[in-house]
C-alpha cells in the first residue's frame, strides 16, 4: 500500500508541471466596428520581462515560425518592389502637438497609442539588429527606422509602438507567413488569412506611411495629417468607425482577430526597446 501511495503522489506532481506544446499562431488582420473600453493602469518598470532572445522566440512562435515550423500560410505569388529611393518623400502638414516626448510603457495593453516617442531611430534599429542581425527588409533597418520616427511624429503616434508592432507582425523582419518582404507591408494590412498575402507597396517608405495611416484611422476620428488617407492606405476607410482605439489593447479583435493579447504582445516588445 505504501508503494502505491508513493507512485500516485509522484504521478500527480509530474502531471502538474506539464505545458501545452502547441505554439499559438498570429490571428488574421481584420477591421471591425466593435468598441471596447480600456481601464486605467499604473506605470510599471521599463525593465524587460524576458531576454531579447526569448522575445524573439516568442514572436516567431506566435507567427508559426518556431524551430522546424513552416509559416501558417504562404502566398502563391509575390510582388516585387520598385528600387528604393534614397530620400524621404516630402509630407504634408506639421507634426501633431503633444504634451511632450515620452518612453513610458504601461502594462496590460494600456499604453497610449497617441504621443511622441522620446527615443531615436538609431535605438529602434539597434534593438532589432541585436535580436535579428539580418532582417529581410528591402532597405536597411536604419533607413526603415528613420521612416517610422518621422511619420509617426507627424501623425502624433508613438514610433516605438508601431516599430514594435512591425517586429511582431514580421517576426523580427524574418517573415515566413502570408506576407513577403518584397511587399513592404509591415503590419499585415489586408492579410486576412487563408493564404491572402495582403497589400503590396512600391517602396519601404510607402509601406511605413500606410501602416501609420492605418493606425491613424483607428486612433483619430479625423486624420490629423493630410497624407494619412485612403490614397496612402487603401484600407483606411475599411476601419469603421474611425477613432475607436486609444491604447494598445483596443487593437485586440480589431487589427487582429480574435487578437487575444495582441496589444500586450506589442507592449512587451516596446518595453524591451525602451529598457536601459
ABEGO torsion letter per residue (X at the ends): XAAAAAAAAAAAAAAAABBBABBBBBBBBBBBABBBBBBBBBBBBABBABBAAAAAAAAAAAAGABBGBBBABBBABBBBBBBBBABBBBBBEBBBBBAEBBABBBBGGABBABEBBABBAAAAAAAAAAABABBABABBAAAAAAAAAAAAAAAGBBAAAAAAAAAAAAGGGAEGBABBAAAGBAAGBGBAEGGBAEBBBABAAAAAAAAAAAAAAAABABBABAABBAAABAAAAABOBBGABABAAAABGAABOAGBGAAAAAAAAAAAAABX
